[in-house]
Amino acid sequence: MKEFLDACFDANWQIYKYLNNIPQEDLGFCSKLGYDNNQAYKLDLNCEKIFIKYLSHLGQIFSEESGFIGKTHPTQIILDPLDGSSNFVSKIPFYGTSIALIKQNQEKSAFVCNLITQEIFAFSNNQALKSKLSNPRYLALKPYPFSKIGIVEKIALYPEILSFLSKNQLKFRSLGATALSLAYASYFSFVLICGKTRIFDTEAALIINQNLHLEKNENFTLLSQDKKIFDIILGFLKNN
């Protein structure tokens, strides 16, 4: 999967440079709705164009912004060209990209990049990896056992969980970028995404963190490296 990881790295490096010198007019919304009536920023489509340049030779792209790009192919690339676009436009420093490689319906590789810290989370040859844009040397990704903070996204869809988390002394933050938050699951005590998610937000991160405890359904997505915390939150969610 080296060719895929190299292509993802090159595309992310170009996007990193683009976003750090972005024209002001690219911060506005596109005049037309995109795939699945998605309201995209102009910068989303420009990031998508960069990915098309670097990834289209590997297979058909299925992008959050434009849907299917290219001819039907046994290899499909699931793409979120800029996860956390509203964070970027609002100058909130938490946004990135998410790319998954599916070959003949089998999950083969993934690449998620935090474009602020330059951290990379990847999956290749059945191993979760970490790296950085500034130093592309891949090392094994290992869980961070000291975090006392979880992440909850879209909590407005599940307001009753606030008192439950407080009662159980489970501290949390909301960062505003679903794919990126899920990618960090091995660093946090848990990640909970309330409500239904789309494949663009989840596919790459779930490939990378497939060894963690996971429950995913129409109502929520829950990931945790800690079985005790996972069971406590899951029990509440299934009974409320």
C-alpha positions as semicolon CSV with decimal commas, in nm:
position;residue;x (nm);y (nm);z (nm)
1;M;0,000;0,000;0,000
2;K;0,302;0,230;-0,023
3;E;0,177;0,387;-0,346
4;F;-0,149;0,486;-0,176
5;L;0,022;0,629;0,134
6;D;0,270;0,823;-0,082
7;A;-0,011;0,968;-0,293
8;C;-0,205;1,068;0,020
9;F;0,104;1,229;0,166
10;D;0,173;1,431;-0,150
11;A;-0,189;1,547;-0,173
12;N;-0,196;1,650;0,193
13;W;0,126;1,844;0,154
14;Q;-0,025;2,038;-0,136
15;I;-0,344;2,102;0,062
16;Y;-0,141;2,216;0,362
17;K;0,036;2,474;0,145
18;Y;-0,290;2,581;-0,022
19;L;-0,471;2,638;0,309
20;N;-0,183;2,839;0,448
21;N;-0,203;3,079;0,153
22;I;-0,573;3,061;0,074
23;P;-0,743;3,340;-0,123
24;Q;-1,022;3,505;0,076
25;E;-1,280;3,429;-0,194
26;D;-1,232;3,054;-0,135
27;L;-1,379;3,089;0,216
28;G;-1,730;3,133;0,079
29;F;-1,991;2,868;0,003
30;C;-2,034;2,717;-0,343
31;S;-2,337;2,840;-0,534
32;K;-2,469;2,486;-0,590
33;L;-2,529;2,203;-0,345
34;G;-2,296;1,907;-0,382
35;Y;-2,342;1,533;-0,331
36;D;-2,636;1,438;-0,110
37;N;-2,734;1,809;-0,091
38;N;-2,413;1,885;0,094
39;Q;-2,334;2,256;0,135
40;A;-1,964;2,288;0,056
41;Y;-1,718;2,572;0,078
42;K;-1,520;2,662;-0,233
43;L;-1,209;2,547;-0,049
44;D;-1,362;2,199;-0,007
45;L;-1,385;2,157;-0,382
46;N;-1,032;2,289;-0,431
47;C;-0,901;2,034;-0,181
48;E;-1,100;1,767;-0,364
49;K;-0,935;1,866;-0,694
50;I;-0,593;1,815;-0,537
51;F;-0,690;1,468;-0,421
52;I;-0,827;1,381;-0,765
53;K;-0,492;1,478;-0,916
54;Y;-0,299;1,247;-0,685
55;L;-0,541;0,957;-0,628
56;S;-0,757;0,910;-0,938
57;H;-0,512;0,666;-1,100
58;L;-0,560;0,428;-0,806
59;G;-0,935;0,373;-0,845
60;Q;-1,277;0,533;-0,828
61;I;-1,309;0,815;-0,576
62;F;-1,620;0,848;-0,360
63;S;-1,601;1,200;-0,220
64;E;-1,813;1,380;0,038
65;E;-1,831;1,681;-0,192
66;S;-1,900;1,541;-0,540
67;G;-1,997;1,178;-0,489
68;F;-1,852;0,924;-0,732
69;I;-1,560;1,045;-0,943
70;G;-1,426;0,827;-1,223
71;K;-1,539;0,500;-1,373
72;T;-1,650;0,199;-1,169
73;H;-1,339;0,023;-1,043
74;P;-1,263;-0,270;-0,809
75;T;-1,070;-0,021;-0,594
76;Q;-1,266;0,260;-0,428
77;I;-1,126;0,558;-0,238
78;I;-1,353;0,704;0,032
79;L;-1,262;1,071;0,068
80;D;-1,336;1,364;0,295
81;P;-1,121;1,636;0,131
82;L;-1,138;1,863;0,434
83;D;-1,286;1,739;0,760
84;G;-1,370;2,036;0,980
85;S;-1,414;2,295;0,704
86;S;-1,618;2,522;0,931
87;N;-1,342;2,500;1,192
88;F;-1,092;2,615;0,931
89;V;-1,307;2,905;0,811
90;S;-1,370;3,007;1,174
91;K;-0,998;2,982;1,259
92;I;-1,052;2,694;1,501
93;P;-0,730;2,489;1,482
94;F;-0,871;2,139;1,437
95;Y;-0,923;2,019;1,081
96;G;-0,775;1,763;0,846
97;T;-0,835;1,506;0,575
98;S;-0,962;1,147;0,568
99;I;-0,897;0,884;0,299
100;A;-0,974;0,511;0,295
101;L;-0,879;0,253;0,033
102;I;-1,125;-0,031;-0,032
103;K;-1,025;-0,303;-0,279
104;Q;-1,281;-0,561;-0,391
105;N;-1,494;-0,474;-0,087
106;Q;-1,205;-0,530;0,154
107;E;-1,058;-0,253;0,371
108;K;-0,693;-0,225;0,269
109;S;-0,547;0,105;0,382
110;A;-0,630;0,443;0,536
111;F;-0,477;0,785;0,590
112;V;-0,599;1,064;0,820
113;C;-0,402;1,386;0,860
114;N;-0,432;1,668;1,112
115;L;-0,338;1,973;0,905
116;I;-0,261;2,183;1,215
117;T;-0,026;1,949;1,404
118;Q;0,077;1,766;1,082
119;E;0,012;1,434;1,258
120;I;-0,070;1,140;1,034
121;F;-0,265;0,828;1,132
122;A;-0,250;0,547;0,878
123;F;-0,315;0,179;0,822
124;S;-0,112;-0,042;0,591
125;N;-0,014;-0,410;0,579
126;N;-0,249;-0,488;0,869
127;Q;-0,083;-0,238;1,100
128;A;-0,191;0,097;1,246
129;L;0,077;0,360;1,195
130;K;0,162;0,718;1,286
131;S;0,380;0,976;1,114
132;K;0,406;1,351;1,041
133;L;0,396;1,563;0,728
134;S;0,718;1,727;0,843
135;N;0,890;1,389;0,891
136;P;0,729;1,108;0,686
137;R;0,865;0,812;0,879
138;Y;0,598;0,560;0,975
139;L;0,602;0,404;1,321
140;A;0,359;0,170;1,496
141;L;0,060;0,350;1,647
142;K;0,022;0,257;2,013
143;P;-0,263;0,358;2,247
144;Y;-0,190;0,645;2,486
145;P;-0,296;0,512;2,829
146;F;-0,290;0,838;3,030
147;S;-0,569;1,046;2,875
148;K;-0,853;1,144;3,109
149;I;-1,055;1,319;2,839
150;G;-1,307;1,178;2,591
151;I;-1,454;1,339;2,281
152;V;-1,825;1,382;2,211
153;E;-1,935;1,523;1,876
154;K;-2,289;1,640;1,785
155;I;-2,394;1,625;2,149
156;A;-2,698;1,844;2,074
157;L;-2,855;1,530;1,924
158;Y;-2,823;1,349;2,259
159;P;-2,846;1,618;2,534
160;E;-2,940;1,369;2,807
161;I;-2,590;1,225;2,796
162;L;-2,450;1,543;2,955
163;S;-2,572;1,461;3,305
164;F;-2,474;1,094;3,263
165;L;-2,113;1,182;3,174
166;S;-2,095;1,429;3,461
167;K;-2,238;1,177;3,710
168;N;-1,977;0,920;3,604
169;Q;-1,695;1,177;3,609
170;L;-1,624;1,125;3,240
171;K;-1,473;1,449;3,116
172;F;-1,513;1,534;2,749
173;R;-1,455;1,796;2,481
174;S;-1,620;1,867;2,144
175;L;-1,368;1,942;1,871
176;G;-1,593;1,976;1,566
177;A;-1,430;1,743;1,312
178;T;-1,578;1,392;1,318
179;A;-1,325;1,199;1,107
180;L;-1,031;1,358;1,286
181;S;-1,181;1,301;1,632
182;L;-1,234;0,933;1,551
183;A;-0,878;0,900;1,421
184;Y;-0,748;1,010;1,764
185;A;-0,948;0,740;1,946
186;S;-0,634;0,556;2,060
187;Y;-0,517;0,876;2,232
188;F;-0,846;0,965;2,407
189;S;-1,036;0,775;2,676
190;F;-1,332;0,746;2,436
191;V;-1,486;0,902;2,127
192;L;-1,864;0,926;2,090
193;I;-2,030;1,059;1,777
194;C;-2,400;1,118;1,838
195;G;-2,648;1,058;1,558
196;K;-2,609;0,894;1,221
197;T;-2,269;0,922;1,055
198;R;-2,163;0,907;0,691
199;I;-1,899;0,681;0,545
200;F;-1,674;0,978;0,463
201;D;-1,649;1,061;0,835
202;T;-1,590;0,711;0,967
203;E;-1,432;0,471;0,717
204;A;-1,065;0,567;0,742
205;A;-1,061;0,618;1,119
206;L;-1,238;0,288;1,187
207;I;-0,988;0,103;0,968
208;I;-0,700;0,260;1,161
209;N;-0,857;0,192;1,503
210;Q;-1,008;-0,148;1,428
211;N;-0,846;-0,304;1,738
212;L;-1,035;-0,072;1,975
213;H;-1,376;-0,144;2,125
214;L;-1,643;-0,031;1,878
215;E;-2,020;0,002;1,858
216;K;-2,165;0,166;1,547
217;N;-2,532;0,193;1,457
218;E;-2,791;0,441;1,327
219;N;-2,791;0,637;1,654
220;F;-2,426;0,668;1,753
221;T;-2,066;0,560;1,700
222;L;-1,861;0,478;2,009
223;L;-1,490;0,395;2,019
224;S;-1,268;0,336;2,321
225;Q;-0,942;0,170;2,415
226;D;-1,079;0,124;2,770
227;K;-1,326;-0,166;2,800
228;K;-1,467;-0,042;3,131
229;I;-1,544;0,307;3,000
230;F;-1,676;0,159;2,677
231;D;-1,920;-0,067;2,865
232;I;-2,038;0,215;3,095
233;I;-2,121;0,450;2,804
234;L;-2,263;0,174;2,584
235;G;-2,493;0,058;2,862
236;F;-2,637;0,407;2,898
237;L;-2,680;0,457;2,524
238;K;-2,861;0,126;2,477
239;N;-3,104;0,200;2,758
240;N;-3,190;0,561;2,674
